[in-house]
């Protein structure tokens, strides 16, 4: 099972130098994946959770490809309706080429209504647009040899039945985001039911989980939250359930956390030491 990290590419403490330090730290600790989220217009609904500066993921990951050697880079998740499918196909393929094949394309439908309005994209059609983008990107990769690796993995995010069906129909993996134990079990059951309905295999499991270490064990918690022993237990359980990769998300929701990346690095180092 691969272990990755969702690196904050936003917030008051984020800068090119900090992003470079994040990449070198995560790779130096032996993690397998470095992933980033996506927003284009930092509208008020976006800024409330992910304030500026917000570094665009394709641009940033391409730069970080040049300061890393081994770690795989990816999006968690690219908001599919915001860009033309052929632009995404070209940018993703170029990033895969520039990094020596070290790229995963995670996609999702998005949630920020004001951002959709700012970009002139119909919010109610975001699911349809995401389906169309995945199909178009695969077709573009397969049609032109100069697009590069045609089998760059596509991870599909989301927890609705529509998102799970999209993962079954079009994705290489289902990429869940920060679920509780009960919601994870429920979603897995729905995923298996939908795969049976579609007469397709269950896609690979690549959850992104919160990483928040506490001094004492917690009772009511999300996956990845609690004592070191609880978090290691969560990772062990996910591996037993067949997860192909797990992405640790050390951002708990306060933008000022980005001013103190060392706190997240310490938590990541602790988990990496205890879970091999």
C-alpha positions in Angstrom: 0.0 0.0 0.0 1.4 3.4 -1.0 1.3 6.2 1.6 1.0 9.8 0.4 0.6 13.3 1.7 -1.8 16.1 0.8 0.4 19.2 0.9 -1.4 22.6 1.5 -0.8 24.8 -1.6 -2.7 27.7 -0.1 -2.8 30.0 3.0 -0.8 32.8 4.6 2.3 30.7 5.3 2.6 29.2 1.8 5.3 30.4 -0.5 7.5 28.9 -3.2 10.2 28.2 -0.6 7.8 26.5 1.8 6.3 24.4 -1.0 9.8 23.3 -1.9 10.5 22.4 1.7 7.3 20.5 1.9 8.2 18.4 -1.2 11.8 17.7 0.0 10.5 16.8 3.5 7.8 14.5 2.3 10.1 12.8 -0.1 12.8 12.6 2.5 10.5 10.9 5.0 9.9 8.1 2.4 6.4 8.9 1.4 5.2 7.6 -2.0 2.8 10.4 -3.1 2.7 14.2 -2.9 -0.7 15.6 -3.8 -2.4 19.0 -4.0 -5.9 20.4 -4.2 -7.3 22.8 -6.8 -9.1 26.1 -7.0 -8.9 28.7 -9.8 -10.8 31.7 -8.5 -10.5 32.3 -4.7 -14.0 33.5 -4.3 -15.4 34.2 -0.8 -16.7 30.7 -0.3 -13.3 29.3 -1.2 -11.3 31.8 0.8 -13.2 31.0 3.9 -11.5 27.5 4.0 -8.6 27.9 1.6 -7.4 31.5 1.6 -4.9 33.1 -0.9 -2.3 32.7 -2.0 -3.6 29.6 -3.8 -1.0 28.0 -6.0 -2.5 26.3 -9.1 -1.7 22.6 -8.9 -0.5 21.8 -12.4 1.9 24.8 -12.3 3.1 24.0 -8.8 3.5 20.2 -9.3 5.4 20.8 -12.5 7.9 23.0 -10.6 8.1 20.5 -7.7 8.8 17.7 -10.2 12.1 19.4 -10.8 13.1 19.5 -7.2 12.2 15.9 -6.4 13.4 12.6 -7.8 11.3 9.7 -6.7 7.9 10.8 -5.3 4.7 10.6 -7.4 2.8 13.8 -7.8 -0.9 14.2 -8.1 -4.1 16.2 -7.7 -6.6 15.6 -4.9 -8.7 16.7 -6.6 -8.6 18.7 -9.8 -12.1 20.3 -10.3 -12.9 18.8 -13.6 -15.5 21.3 -14.9 -13.2 24.3 -14.5 -11.0 23.5 -17.5 -11.4 22.3 -21.1 -10.8 18.6 -21.3 -8.2 18.9 -24.0 -6.3 21.4 -21.9 -6.4 19.0 -18.9 -5.2 16.2 -21.2 -2.3 18.2 -22.5 -1.2 19.6 -19.1 -1.5 16.2 -17.3 0.4 14.4 -20.1 3.1 17.1 -20.1 3.4 16.8 -16.3 3.7 13.1 -16.6 6.4 13.5 -19.2 8.4 16.1 -17.3 8.3 14.1 -14.1 9.3 10.8 -15.7 5.8 9.3 -15.4 5.3 10.3 -11.7 1.8 11.7 -12.0 -1.7 10.8 -10.8 -4.7 12.7 -12.0 -7.4 12.9 -9.3 -10.6 14.6 -10.4 -13.9 15.7 -8.7 -17.0 17.7 -9.5 -16.3 20.7 -7.1 -18.5 22.4 -4.6 -17.9 26.2 -4.5 -21.0 27.8 -6.2 -19.4 31.3 -6.3 -16.3 29.9 -8.0 -18.4 28.2 -10.6 -20.2 31.5 -11.2 -16.9 33.4 -11.5 -15.7 31.0 -14.1 -19.0 30.9 -16.0 -19.5 27.2 -15.5 -23.0 25.8 -14.8 -23.0 24.4 -11.3 -25.9 22.0 -11.9 -24.0 20.4 -14.8 -20.8 19.7 -13.0 -21.4 15.9 -12.8 -22.1 15.6 -16.5 -19.1 17.8 -17.3 -16.8 15.7 -15.1 -17.9 12.5 -16.9 -17.3 14.1 -20.2 -13.9 15.3 -19.2 -12.6 11.9 -18.1 -13.8 10.3 -21.3 -12.3 13.1 -23.4 -8.9 13.0 -21.6 -8.6 9.3 -22.0 -9.5 9.6 -25.7 -6.9 12.4 -26.2 -4.2 10.4 -24.5 -4.9 7.3 -26.7 -5.3 9.3 -29.9 -1.9 11.1 -29.9 1.3 9.5 -29.2 2.9 12.8 -28.1 0.5 13.1 -25.2 2.8 10.7 -23.3 1.8 7.9 -20.9 -1.7 6.9 -21.8 -2.1 5.0 -18.5 -1.7 7.8 -16.1 -4.1 6.8 -13.3 -7.3 8.7 -12.9 -8.7 8.8 -9.4 -12.3 9.8 -9.0 -13.3 11.7 -5.9 -16.7 12.1 -4.2 -19.1 10.1 -2.0 -22.5 10.5 -3.7 -24.0 7.6 -5.6 -23.2 9.6 -8.8 -19.6 9.9 -7.8 -19.3 6.2 -7.0 -20.9 5.3 -10.3 -18.4 7.7 -12.0 -15.5 5.9 -10.3 -16.8 2.5 -11.4 -17.5 3.6 -15.0 -14.5 5.8 -15.7 -11.9 5.7 -12.9 -8.9 3.6 -12.1 -9.6 4.3 -8.4 -12.2 5.7 -6.0 -10.6 8.5 -4.0 -12.7 9.2 -0.9 -12.1 12.3 1.2 -11.8 12.4 5.1 -14.5 10.0 6.0 -15.5 8.6 9.4 -15.3 4.8 9.9 -19.1 4.4 9.5 -19.3 6.5 6.4 -16.4 4.6 4.9 -18.1 1.3 5.4 -21.3 2.6 4.0 -19.6 4.0 0.9 -17.7 0.8 0.4 -21.0 -1.2 0.4 -22.6 1.2 -2.0 -19.5 1.1 -4.3 -19.7 -2.7 -4.4 -23.5 -2.6 -5.2 -23.0 -0.1 -8.0 -20.1 -2.1 -9.5 -22.3 -5.2 -9.5 -25.1 -3.1 -11.2 -22.7 -1.8 -13.8 -21.1 -5.3 -14.2 -17.7 -3.8 -13.7 -15.0 -4.5 -11.2 -14.7 -2.4 -8.0 -12.1 0.3 -8.7 -9.0 0.5 -6.6 -9.4 2.2 -3.2 -7.2 5.3 -2.6 -8.7 7.2 0.3 -7.5 10.5 1.6 -7.8 10.6 5.4 -7.4 13.3 8.0 -4.1 13.1 9.9 -4.6 14.6 13.4 -2.6 13.1 16.3 -3.8 13.5 19.8 -2.1 12.7 23.1 -5.0 10.3 24.2 -7.2 7.9 22.2 -10.4 9.3 20.9 -13.8 7.6 20.8 -15.8 9.7 18.3 -13.3 10.2 15.5 -12.7 10.2 11.7 -10.3 7.8 10.1 -6.7 9.1 10.7 -7.6 11.0 13.9 -6.6 10.0 17.4 -3.5 8.6 19.1 -0.6 7.2 17.1 -1.8 3.7 17.9 -5.3 4.5 16.5 -3.9 6.1 13.4 -1.6 3.1 12.7 -4.5 0.8 13.4 -6.5 2.7 10.8 -3.8 2.3 8.2 -3.4 -1.3 9.0 -7.1 -1.8 8.6 -7.2 0.0 5.3 -4.4 -2.1 4.0 -6.3 -5.3 5.0 -9.3 -4.0 3.1 -7.2 -3.8 0.0 -6.5 -0.1 -0.2 -4.0 0.6 -3.0 -2.9 3.9 -1.5 -3.8 6.2 1.4 -3.2 10.0 1.3 -2.7 11.6 4.7 -4.1 15.1 5.0 -2.5 17.0 7.9 -4.5 20.2 7.4 -7.2 20.5 10.1 -8.9 23.6 8.8 -7.2 26.6 10.3 -5.3 28.6 7.7 -2.8 29.7 10.3 -1.6 26.1 10.3 0.3 26.9 7.1 2.5 29.3 9.1 3.8 26.3 11.1 4.4 23.5 8.7 6.9 21.9 11.2 3.9 20.7 13.2 2.5 18.7 10.3 6.0 17.4 9.4 6.4 16.1 12.9 3.1 14.3 12.8 4.0 12.8 9.4 7.4 11.7 10.6 5.8 10.0 13.7 3.3 8.1 11.6 5.9 7.2 9.0 8.2 5.8 11.7 5.4 3.7 13.3 3.8 2.4 10.1 6.0 0.7 7.5 
